[in-house]
Structures are given as C-alpha cells and as structure tokens.
Amino acid sequence: MSLTSLVITASEANGEAAVNPFVIGGIALGLLLFALVALMMFGAGREHS
C-alpha cells in the first residue's frame, strides 16, 4: 500500500475511535505510576547527597 493511498484512506475514515481515549490515558497513567514506584524503590536504599 503506497503512502498516497494510505493518506487517502486515513482521511476518508470518519467516526468513533477504535479504542476509547480514556483507556489509552489510563494505560499511560498506569505505566508512569509504575515507573515512579520503581524509581522510588530503586532509590530507597541509597543515601541522600
């Protein structure tokens, strides 16, 4: 599929998103919170400078 036909297909597609945006936001929030907790656990045993 060429780039031109892909752009035309994407521009003609209208309607609801396939996935609810709140689901995507929830997943992103969960990943960021997991990274925060992992960072806090990693630094818990270290002395402060």
N, C-alpha and C positions, 0 to 999 in steps of 0.2 A: 504494500500500500504506500503510495507516494505521499510526500508531505502535503502537497496541494489537496489531494483527496481527503487526507486526514483532517486538514483545517476546515474544509467544506463540510465534512461530516460532523465535526465538533460544533461548527457554527449553526448547523441546522437542527441539532439536538436541543429540544426545549422541554421543560417540565421539571419535575422534582429531582433532587439529587438522589443518587443510588443509596447513599448512606446518610443518615441523619447527622447534621453538623455537630449536634450535642454529643454524639457518640465519639466523633473524632476529637473533640475538645476534651472529653472525659479520658480518652486514652492518652492524649498528650499530657494532661494534668497528672494522671497516674504515673507515667514514665518520669516526669520531672520530680514528683514527690519521691518516687523510688530512688532516683539519683541523689536527691537531697539527703534521704535517710542513709544511703550507702556512704555518702561523703561524711556525714556526721559520725557514723560508726567507725569509719576508717581513721578519723582524726581523734577519736575518743581516748585512745591510749597514748597520745603524744603530749609532750609538754608544750605549754604556750611560750612563744618567744617574747 
